[in-house]
């Protein structure tokens, strides 16, 4: 309901004197409007467009500008971003640091993006790392994890986790798996499950032991998704050779789904609730159809219809009562 309608209703019911209603209405009209979120979105969009535009500009005018000028420009701009963030950094704390402004966060993000661009440019143009792709992926992982904890930046932490996953993948799987665009190799699947479980455990530890507890969301969401996606792919035989038997994969997915729903109640997060429900429903449906295959009973179509109808109703009711479900115990 609009504030004017609400004030008029309260005034008509005699619950609010006309003088107070007029004062509240005047305050509502003269109250400053916050542009905080809009400015942050504009700044994020500007940094993304700047880095993308620089890449296009360099590609189109590479011969005119010269490699030395390009590398020096990216390096100076990167150091300017890191320098500005370092100048306005807050003292280290295991809690959440309160930044005086959001600009240093975006300066740090710009520096990290330019670091990746500079590294890629040097590799493509001068083959600095040669075939040592592990080193090329490990460097940003180490740098981004250090910067994320020092500057208390969840965006850089997500970049560090991505770089870590890439380093692990490059180190474990043959490079041909990437050049052939084939990510469903047995070794890669097993490592993805282990890395996902490790990241999820780090996130839970951060939350329970209050060591950067606000990092837990990034760790758990990325880690649980990685482990569950790899385990689900193994369940449906996407890998040429199974790295885990299905008697292990099924309890693993069920346990992670239940854990996500528990964590959703702890943190009151709809995202974790959705993840737990999605993967849990997937595994329950898998077990249902497997049981149906073994039963060889008549009326399978009717049973399937009832199953999807009742399960859909159950999920809808759960989402409708999501606030009650997420309420702390």
Secondary structure, DSSP 8 states (H G I E B T S, - for coil): --HHHHHHHHHHTTSS-HHHHHHHHHHHHHS----HHHHHHHHHHHHHHHHHHHHHHHHHTHHHH-HHHHHHHHHHHHHHHHHHHHHT-----SS----S-SHHHHHHHHHHHHHHHHHHHHHHHH-SSTT-HHHHHHHHHHHHHHHHHHHT-HHHHHHHHHHHHHHHHHHHS-THHHHTT----HHHHHHHHHHHHHHHHHHHHHHHTTSSGGGHHHHHHHHHHHHHHHHHHHHTT-SSS-SS-HHHHHHHHHHHHHHHHHHHHHHT-HHHHHHHHHHHHHHHHHHHHHHHHHH--S-HHHHHHHHHHHHHHHHHHHHHTHHHHHS--
